[in-house]
Amino acid sequence: MSHVAEVPVLWIQGGSCSGCSVSVLNALAPSIKNVLIDEVVPGKHINLRFQATIMAGAGHPVIEVLEDTAEHKKGEYVLVVEGAVSAKDGGIYCRLGEKDGEPVTFYRWVVDLGRDALAVIALGTCACFGGIPAGKPNPTGVKAVMDIFKDEGIATPLINIPGCPPHPDWFIGTVAKILISGLPKPDELDDWLRPKEFFGSLIHENCPRRAWFD
């Protein structure tokens, strides 16, 4: 039997409506069942270890999954960040689980897990650019993942897949490409760290009414 490589994926959600998760769960070709159970590409399988919307577990045992993956799969896992990341007042406005009896901020998870990941995918407009939660007066100090990485000096490869919600094909296609050919090269991403494959053209370019605007 041929060996199948497991690619650990941690999908964490902050200030989120879960719309990005629901969008990906509604994927058609491949379906989410195929993505999670089958080999996305020959010889490679996604091992989704943490995703709060669909996992059955709760409490400290699932937080241990995050900690265990970070410790034993350093540099091997893909981190997916969904939702707004609150940075003001130490990030206390959004928390995920506890450690030693103390709540852990979502900001801290993004920084700690992001620093040791193989790659980070910011999924949805909130994670990519702050979205609606970052609108003035932005009371919780929401920041984009790429701005947080810049502030914290994190050099982990980052891919932005914006949209409210993003189309599931954009996410699954990006993950599949990473599995097939590795991390995207700099010239495969635009100035906003978006894959040119999905964000390299505008609907306007093929609009039959374009002549009235150009």
Secondary structure, DSSP 4 states (H G I P E B T S, - for coil): ----EEEEEEEEESB--SHHHHHHHT-BTTBHHHHHHS-SBTTEEEEEEEETTT-S--SHHHHHHHHHHHHHSTTTPEEEEESBEE-GGGGTTSEEEEETTEEEEHHHHHHHHHHT-SEEEEESHHHHH-TGGGSTT-TT-EE-HHHHHHHHT--S-EEEE--SSPPHHHHHHHHHHHHHH-SPPGGGB-TTS-BHHHHSS-GGGG-TTGGGT-
